[in-house]
């Protein structure tokens, strides 16, 4: 599927209206939509079936190059138009957000029921999910590190990128503020090293 149809209208609208900045959620918080043909950072060759869209499970050890090529195309096109892209690396909204404590993780590729090669994340509520995912020494760190490095391989080559390490990090219950700061600072330091 050609993913340009998702972001080209955004850039067209920005340019037509004289906007010089757009916002993008590049890596995402793991949200799975309803369309199995959508492209994500990871390939879907893990067998089984993801309840959200019926596609195969995500393999968190193997990137889907189509996603990264699309990101490159998006940033290059925006740069050619003089448009700055504010990119969020991780978000706590979506399946991690909201004020309720329970959630349906069938729409989250970080959850072990929807992926292979992960860390056995078998969350049953948002608080546990946030504590695990944003823990600076948690079991997700190796996977997150690979993902951030891949992300920076593409984004750091563009002068039109502004980074937002984590969106709304302190807005939700279930996150120790010290761990939240450590997590954001870890991403900030990786960005600065580029």
PyMOL commands that set and color helices and strands:
alter all, ss='L'
color gray80, all
select helices_A, chain A and resi 4-16+65-80+94-96+105-107+112-114+126-133+141-155+169-171+177-193
alter helices_A, ss='H'
color red, helices_A
select strands_A, chain A and resi 21-25+58-59+84-91+115-116+161-167
alter strands_A, ss='S'
color yellow, strands_A
deselect
rebuild
show_as cartoon
